[in-house]
Amino acid sequence: MTQPPITSLTNPRVKAAVRLRDRAERDLTGRTIVDGAREILRALDAGVHVEQAFLASELIRSPDGHAVADRLRHRPTTLEVSPAVLGRVAFGQRSDGVVAIVATPTATLGDVAPSDEPLIVVAEAIEKPGNLGAIIRTADGAGADLVIAADPRTDLFNPNAIRSSLGTIFVLPVIAASTAETLQWLAARSIRAVAAVVDAATTYTDADLRGPLAIVLGSEAGGLGDAWSNAPIERVGIPMHGVADSLNVSIAAAVLLYEARRQRA
């Protein structure tokens, strides 16, 4: 990077990056925005291809920010930009002085080889990318093997999902699939499915969460879809002691995942 910093908001590469704020452009190009030093480091460590990077050196202050800059600075696709340009490219309010444009990972269920006793999360029809990212971060923390986004209503690598996952979306296998494909894949591998539902007869602490297991989570508004009605799924309850009848989907994921981890220990 020997050129002077880019200061124009109409620079073609800047405009191309800004267009990735829209899902249609992300879907069309197979690219997404990674905003934040920790997230970029995890993408790099996972071998994700960085197609373009933008650095505003005067904004880089954190150790992670300097680590990312050291790894990207001398690449021909890395551009030094002004703080104003970086602010335009960045998806969120915190960019750590660096933003990366990466090729979106495209793994499928056919690429996954689960362990003998996998712990899997199935998140169906999740609408909010922040919730999806939080589920992925929780799954990583609990040592889950895989997250399946079944019939997702947000794109898997939405920049907000990446940010909410703290970049763990690049480390943990995360696959988008239809609910039908998910059910077939679980059945073919004899993986039990357990879902938290309101008024279930069995409390989650009384359920057996050991062995090959998929924890299934429904959408924020509608819960699980009709396809699960006839599926062999075990229903468990999370006791609610206030006026609300359910937890946020990412919190429910945490409760069930860590109980499964406790039982396995």
Solvent accessible surface area in square Angstrom, and as a share of the most:
residue,aa,sasa,rsa
1,M,69,0.31
2,T,130,0.76
3,Q,143,0.63
4,P,103,0.65
5,P,70,0.44
6,I,26,0.13
7,T,97,0.57
8,S,52,0.33
9,L,87,0.43
10,T,99,0.58
11,N,27,0.14
12,P,102,0.64
13,R,117,0.43
14,V,0,0.00
15,K,94,0.40
16,A,24,0.19
17,A,3,0.02
18,V,20,0.12
19,R,120,0.44
20,L,1,0.00
21,R,83,0.30
22,D,89,0.46
23,R,104,0.38
24,A,78,0.60
25,E,38,0.17
26,R,14,0.05
27,D,89,0.46
28,L,145,0.72
29,T,54,0.31
30,G,33,0.32
31,R,54,0.20
32,T,1,0.01
33,I,0,0.00
34,V,0,0.00
35,D,7,0.04
36,G,0,0.00
37,A,0,0.00
38,R,95,0.35
39,E,0,0.00
40,I,0,0.00
41,L,28,0.14
42,R,82,0.30
43,A,0,0.00
44,L,18,0.09
45,D,102,0.53
46,A,50,0.38
47,G,64,0.62
48,V,23,0.13
49,H,115,0.51
50,V,5,0.03
51,E,55,0.25
52,Q,22,0.10
53,A,1,0.01
54,F,0,0.00
55,L,0,0.00
56,A,1,0.00
57,S,48,0.31
58,E,123,0.55
59,L,54,0.27
60,I,11,0.05
61,R,179,0.65
62,S,41,0.27
63,P,116,0.73
64,D,48,0.25
65,G,0,0.00
66,H,91,0.41
67,A,38,0.30
68,V,0,0.00
69,A,0,0.00
70,D,101,0.52
71,R,110,0.40
72,L,0,0.00
73,R,64,0.23
74,H,156,0.70
75,R,88,0.32
76,P,133,0.84
77,T,58,0.34
78,T,3,0.02
79,L,19,0.10
80,E,33,0.15
81,V,3,0.02
82,S,20,0.13
83,P,49,0.31
84,A,69,0.54
85,V,0,0.00
86,L,1,0.01
87,G,51,0.49
88,R,117,0.43
89,V,0,0.00
90,A,5,0.04
91,F,48,0.20
92,G,30,0.29
93,Q,190,0.85
94,R,91,0.33
95,S,15,0.10
96,D,34,0.18
97,G,2,0.02
98,V,0,0.00
99,V,0,0.00
100,A,0,0.00
101,I,1,0.01
102,V,1,0.00
103,A,30,0.23
104,T,35,0.20
105,P,51,0.32
106,T,119,0.69
107,A,53,0.41
108,T,76,0.44
109,L,17,0.08
110,G,73,0.70
111,D,101,0.52
112,V,28,0.16
113,A,98,0.76
114,P,42,0.26
115,S,63,0.40
116,D,137,0.71
117,E,107,0.48
118,P,3,0.02
119,L,1,0.01
120,I,0,0.00
121,V,0,0.00
122,V,0,0.00
123,A,1,0.01
124,E,8,0.03
125,A,8,0.06
126,I,3,0.01
127,E,73,0.33
128,K,119,0.51
129,P,28,0.18
130,G,30,0.29
131,N,19,0.10
132,L,1,0.01
133,G,0,0.00
134,A,30,0.24
135,I,0,0.00
136,I,0,0.00
137,R,123,0.45
138,T,25,0.15
139,A,0,0.00
140,D,53,0.28
141,G,51,0.49
142,A,4,0.03
143,G,42,0.40
144,A,8,0.06
145,D,57,0.30
146,L,2,0.01
147,V,0,0.00
148,I,0,0.00
149,A,1,0.01
150,A,0,0.00
151,D,64,0.33
152,P,39,0.24
153,R,144,0.53
154,T,9,0.05
155,D,16,0.08
156,L,21,0.11
157,F,13,0.06
158,N,17,0.09
159,P,5,0.03
160,N,66,0.34
161,A,0,0.00
162,I,1,0.00
163,R,51,0.19
164,S,35,0.22
165,S,0,0.00
166,L,25,0.12
167,G,0,0.00
168,T,11,0.06
169,I,4,0.02
170,F,18,0.08
171,V,86,0.49
172,L,15,0.07
173,P,65,0.41
174,V,12,0.07
175,I,2,0.01
176,A,48,0.38
177,A,13,0.10
178,S,40,0.26
179,T,6,0.03
180,A,72,0.55
181,E,92,0.41
182,T,0,0.00
183,L,40,0.20
184,Q,133,0.59
185,W,16,0.06
186,L,6,0.03
187,A,74,0.58
188,A,79,0.61
189,R,98,0.36
190,S,92,0.60
191,I,12,0.06
192,R,77,0.28
193,A,9,0.07
194,V,0,0.00
195,A,0,0.00
196,A,33,0.26
197,V,46,0.27
198,V,83,0.48
199,D,139,0.72
200,A,25,0.19
201,A,113,0.88
202,T,55,0.32
203,T,43,0.25
204,Y,41,0.16
205,T,65,0.38
206,D,113,0.59
207,A,12,0.09
208,D,69,0.36
209,L,0,0.00
210,R,136,0.50
211,G,14,0.14
212,P,43,0.27
213,L,0,0.00
214,A,0,0.00
215,I,0,0.00
216,V,1,0.01
217,L,7,0.03
218,G,14,0.14
219,S,11,0.07
220,E,59,0.26
221,A,93,0.72
222,G,62,0.60
223,G,35,0.34
224,L,44,0.22
225,G,32,0.31
226,D,128,0.66
227,A,55,0.42
228,W,2,0.01
229,S,73,0.47
230,N,147,0.76
231,A,17,0.13
232,P,126,0.79
233,I,16,0.08
234,E,71,0.32
235,R,101,0.37
236,V,2,0.01
237,G,10,0.10
238,I,31,0.16
239,P,66,0.42
240,M,62,0.28
241,H,176,0.79
242,G,63,0.60
243,V,162,0.93
244,A,58,0.45
245,D,95,0.49
246,S,64,0.42
247,L,65,0.32
248,N,74,0.38
249,V,14,0.08
250,S,13,0.08
251,I,90,0.46
252,A,12,0.09
253,A,0,0.00
254,A,28,0.21
255,V,40,0.23
256,L,1,0.00
257,L,0,0.00
258,Y,110,0.42
259,E,14,0.06
260,A,0,0.00
261,R,87,0.32
262,R,148,0.54
263,Q,39,0.17
264,R,56,0.20
265,A,121,0.94
